[in-house]
Amino acid sequence: MIGVALALFAVVPAGQTFDCTPTHVWDGDGPVWCAEGPRLRLSGIAARETDGTCARGHPCPDADPIAARDYLVSLVGVPYGVGQHGHILVEGPAMRCVSTGGAGGNRTGAWCVSPRGGDLSCRMVASGMAARWDRYWGNHRCD
């Protein structure tokens, strides 16, 4: 059983396309938990931590962290509760993601497109809820 749990949280290799059906959201740039196993961090952006701080060396948007989290939730699905650790429980359609590789710990960095919200990184930046992080944005383009 331990091997199964570890496999569920493996980092998706860079360049690989995968589906993510969102189940939990922590803050405005992730992690987003996927029913398929991965935990993802949205690529190319930074949002405030839930306590309102910004990590050292990260861009720091003006947006309220709870508003940013709730906006991301609205882009991926419909909230239906709060998990035991404070994650927002969400039900939404499968998103299509492309991995950018590891994003610290067992998180996968990814560019994701949701049927509800389109390109999540682009929408979070356009809304002002997250800041574009040029170091990781690369040549990503918003339509």
N, C-alpha and C positions, 0 to 999 in steps of 0.2 A: 504494500500500500504506500509506503514512503516513496518508492520509485515513481509511482503514479502521481503523487503530489508534486514531486520535483519536476516531472515532465510537464505538468500543467503550467508551471511558472517559469519555464525555460525562456530565454531571450530568443526572439525570432531573428534569424540571421538577416543581416543587412541586404536590401534589395529584394527580399521575398515579399510577395503579396499575400495577405491573409485576411480573413473575415474576423470581425469583432462584434459580437452582440453584447452591448453594454449592460452591465448589471449593477455597478457601483461607480460613483464619481467622488473623488476626494476634494480637489480644488480646480482652479481655472485652467491649469495646464496638465492635469492628471495627478496621480494615475487614474486611469479608467480601467476597471476590471472587465474582462471579456468572458462570456460564458464558455468560450472555446479554450480558455486557459491563460493567455497572456495578460499581463498588466502593462498598460501602455502610457507613455508620456508623450504628449503632442509635440512634434518636432518644430523647431524654429521659433518658439515663443516662450515667454516667461510671464507668470502671473504671481501675485502676492500669495504668500502662505496663508493658511486659514487664520492665523493669529495676527495678520496684517503686516507682517514683516516681509522683507525681500532678502533672499540669500545673497551673501557677499559675492560680488562679481556678476550678478545677474541683472539684466535690465529690470527696472521697477516701475510698473504702470501705476497711474493714479487710482485706478478702479478699486472699489471696495472688494475684498477677497470673497465675501459671501455672495455678493452680486455677480462676480465673475464665475464662481462655481455654479450658481443657479442658472446663469446664462448658458454655460456649457451643458448642463443637464438638459435645458430646453432644446439644445441643438441635437442631442443624441436620443432623447426619449422623454418619458413622463415619469416624474418622481412619485414614489408610492410609500416612502418611509425613510427612516434613518437606521442604519446598521448599528450594532453594539459599540463600534469604535468611532462613530460619527460620520461615516460615509453616507452619502445620499444614495438610497436604493432607487434604481431606475429601470424602466422597461422600455425598450426601443428596438427598432429594426437593426439587422446586421449592417455594419459599416464595412467598407472596403478600405484596407490600410496597406501601406508599403513601409516596411521596416527600414529604419536608418541605423539599426543595430542597438547595442546596449545603451541604456540611459541611466546607469547607476543601479546597483543592486540587481534585482531580477526584473527590472522594467525594460520594456522595448520602446525605443524612440520610434515614432511613426507619423507619417502623413496620412490622415484619415479623411474619407469622404462619407458623410452620413446622408441617407435618403431624406432625413428631416432638415439638416442644416448645411449641406454642402461641405466644402473644404473647411474643416474645423479650425485649423491654424489661421487660415485667411479670415474667417468670420470672427474669431476671437480678437485678432489685431484690428480689423475694420471697426469693430464695436468699441474699441478702447478698453476692453476687459483684460487684454493681455498686451504685452509689448513684443514687438518683433525682436528676435535675438539674432542679429546679423551673423554672429559666429556660427550658428547652426542653420540659418535660413538657406544659405547656399544660393542656388539658382532656381529655387522653388518659385512658381508663378501662380498668382491668383487669377481666376477667370472673371 
